[in-house]
Amino acid sequence: MEQRSAATDCRIPAIARLRDRLAGPANSSASAWYQNPGDAVSFDRVREILDQSQDFDAIVIDTNNPDQAVEWLRELRAHSQFGHRLLFLTQDLGTEVAALADGVAPPPTRMRTDVEVWRSRCASLMHDGYLDEEERLLAFLYLRPDFQVHPVVDTRDQGYYRYPLLDAFSPSGHDGLAWSDGLRRARLLEPVKLVDRLRQCSSCTSSHLNYVDICTECKSIDIGENIFLHCYTCGNVAPQEQFVGRAGLCCARCDAKLKHIGVDYDRALESFSCNECSARFIEPTVEAHCLHCRASSPTTELPERRVHAFRLTDEGRLAARSGSRRQSPATHDTQLNLNSAYFEQTLTWLLQLRQRHNEVQFGVLAVRVTNAAALIKSLSHVRAQQLIDSFGRRLHEVIRATDLVMRATEGEWFILSPQTDRDGLTALRRLLESLTVATEQADGQRLEIGCADVAAEELKDLAIGARVLLAELQGRTV
């Protein structure tokens, strides 16, 4: 039964504890905090938690065995109902475990605050249930605004790096690296840090490569480094061992005495020789041998793989909240906001059209809610989002049917208004500013917006590009 606090009328967080009876609990204060039955309900297996009718807000994984922690975390993250929930550890168990968990469990008093923040963000999601792994991943990242998807080194993996979180959320067999590429192309994830740059096999894309020096003539790997001498008298070039005799240095070909370097002889430029074909060369050729498929490739033909840490984009946050990836056509979300690719393509077309036909008119207007952080702090995250969403709906009601809207972030929109000059843009701007009056609260707080606009006739460089133009307007709304 759901428990409520008389003082706050809020649910007391329901905490489950997964204990490891084989390896034993962690030797940490976090483990001791949640061994009390009054603070957490203890279980021995994940299945026992999943079979419970009680809906736990957080699960504390109490083990000092990293392998056991990874197994439990993968099972929970892959579950449709528990994948996005708070999963804590009782001690640091390494990078792979950290990539799947929400950190070390805080004290019970702070746990309540963390759960309340998590619940608040859950309440701002506009849909119930997650039908596929992409929706569950987006919801997971949306509920953790500062979370980053980190790769970990796995020498057993063909790509050398993998993403434990993406692997856990994709039980259907997606490769985490490949999935991250798709999410990035869809503008749902964006890189925040370059972790590594790898060279891959041009045949099988494995990153397990062996770089080998080979003969420049016959490509044999049986080569050696040596010192070669050059006789000035006859031009003989040979390893220095062939010039050393009992009477000192002398040429094995012409018997000339080599007394002074630079006068009688010098060191040859060649410093490598092949034991198979006897070729001499200054530097060997470097070739990459794949340890996975055994293919050989010149180093200049190896494709590069960049490994990043990722975070959710603004478009990803909007998709997580609205479920637009599931419910709407690919061009727009549930509030008829165009996606960025379609909007930018249309703006690019109008810019190019204006270059050829000077009579073409259009205007672009950027709108940003400038006091969103203050409203979230004073009203709560859910209430602030409701006000912002309400403003977005009203925006669509007052613009013309021919105007196009893109919601760039949770509190930012771009409006593309065809056949609109400077006077029309000014009128539209005033109309939008008047909409904030309806958002005023009992204490006098209301949405505050900043606007920036430009008409086609004001553009000095029509080749500026849609994305640069939007970024310029975006910077002027701050």
Secondary structure, 3 states (H helix, E strand, C coil): CCCECCCCCCECCCEEEEECCCCCCCCCHHHHHCCCCCCCEEECCHHHHHCCCCCCCEEEEECCCHHHHHHHHHHHHCCCCCCCCEEEECCCCCHHHHHHCCCECCCHHHHHHHHHHHHHHHHCCCCCCCCCHHHHHHHHHHCCCCCCECCEECCCCCCCEECHHHHHHCCCCCCHHHHHHHHHHCCCEEEEEEEEEEECCCCCCCCCEEEEEECCCCCCCCEEECCEEEECCCCCEEEHHHHEECCEEECCCCCCECCCECCCEEECCCCEEECCCCCEECCCEEEEEECCCCCEEEHHHCCEEEEEEEEECHHHHHHHHHCHHHHCCCCECCCCCECHHHHHHHHHHHHHHHHHCCCCCEEEEEEEECCHHHHHHHHCHHHHHHHHHHHHHHHHHHCCCCCEEEEEECCEEEEEEECCCHHHHHHHHHHHHHHHHHHCCCCCCCCCEEEEEEEHHHCCCCCCCHHHHHHHHHHHCC
